[in-house]
């Protein structure tokens, strides 16, 4: 299985977090770690997910969510060194 860390900027509403987690589960990813912070009119989540599925399947779906402003994938140094 491969782990990936996503950084998601979104509107700070509880239902948005629920949608993000639901999409993550429906796309076949398991949440390994999550950290969320909220300030004024935006919330930021760093979430590490695990799956054999291509991470692009998840990032494309998260980008389509109305309240998600930005979703970016962290490229790990280990992956850069290996490939």
C-alpha positions as CSV (number, residue, x, y, z in Angstrom):
1,X,0.0,0.0,0.0
2,X,1.1,3.6,-0.6
3,X,0.7,6.5,1.7
4,X,0.1,10.0,0.5
5,X,-0.3,13.3,2.3
6,X,-2.9,15.7,1.0
7,X,-3.3,19.4,2.0
8,X,-6.8,20.6,1.7
9,X,-8.0,24.2,2.0
10,X,-11.8,24.4,2.5
11,X,-14.6,26.4,4.0
12,X,-14.8,25.9,7.8
13,X,-18.1,24.0,8.1
14,X,-18.6,20.6,9.7
15,X,-20.5,19.2,6.7
16,X,-17.5,19.9,4.4
17,X,-15.2,17.7,6.6
18,X,-17.9,15.0,6.4
19,X,-18.0,15.2,2.6
20,X,-14.2,15.0,2.4
21,X,-14.1,11.9,4.6
22,X,-17.0,10.3,2.7
23,X,-15.3,10.8,-0.7
24,X,-12.1,9.5,0.7
25,X,-13.8,6.3,1.9
26,X,-15.8,5.8,-1.3
27,X,-12.6,6.1,-3.4
28,X,-11.1,3.2,-1.4
29,X,-8.6,5.2,0.8
30,X,-8.0,4.7,4.5
31,X,-7.2,7.8,6.6
32,X,-4.0,7.1,8.6
33,X,-3.5,10.6,10.1
34,X,-5.3,13.9,10.0
35,X,-4.7,17.3,11.4
36,X,-7.1,20.2,11.0
37,X,-6.9,23.9,11.8
38,X,-9.5,26.6,11.3
39,X,-9.1,30.3,11.1
40,X,-11.8,32.9,10.2
41,X,-13.1,31.9,6.8
42,X,-11.0,28.9,5.9
43,X,-10.0,25.6,7.3
44,X,-6.9,23.5,6.5
45,X,-6.5,19.8,6.7
46,X,-3.4,17.7,6.3
47,X,-4.6,14.1,5.8
48,X,-2.4,11.1,5.2
49,X,-4.2,8.3,3.3
50,X,-3.3,4.8,2.4
51,X,-4.4,2.7,-0.6
52,X,-3.2,0.8,-3.6
53,X,-5.4,2.9,-5.8
54,X,-4.0,5.9,-7.8
55,X,-4.0,9.0,-5.6
56,X,-5.3,11.0,-8.6
57,X,-8.7,9.3,-8.3
58,X,-9.1,10.9,-4.9
59,X,-7.6,14.3,-5.6
60,X,-9.8,14.8,-8.7
61,X,-12.9,14.1,-6.7
62,X,-11.9,16.3,-3.7
63,X,-11.2,19.2,-6.1
64,X,-14.8,18.9,-7.4
65,X,-16.3,19.4,-4.0
66,X,-18.0,22.9,-3.8
67,X,-16.5,24.0,-0.5
68,X,-13.0,22.7,-1.2
69,X,-10.9,25.6,-2.4
70,X,-7.6,23.8,-3.0
71,X,-6.3,20.2,-2.7
72,X,-2.7,19.5,-3.2
73,X,-0.6,16.4,-2.9
74,X,2.7,16.4,-1.1
75,X,5.4,14.6,-3.0
76,X,7.5,12.8,-0.4
77,X,11.3,12.9,-0.6
78,X,11.5,9.1,-0.5
79,X,9.4,8.9,-3.7
80,X,11.6,11.5,-5.4
81,X,14.7,9.6,-4.5
82,X,13.3,6.3,-5.8
83,X,11.8,7.5,-9.0
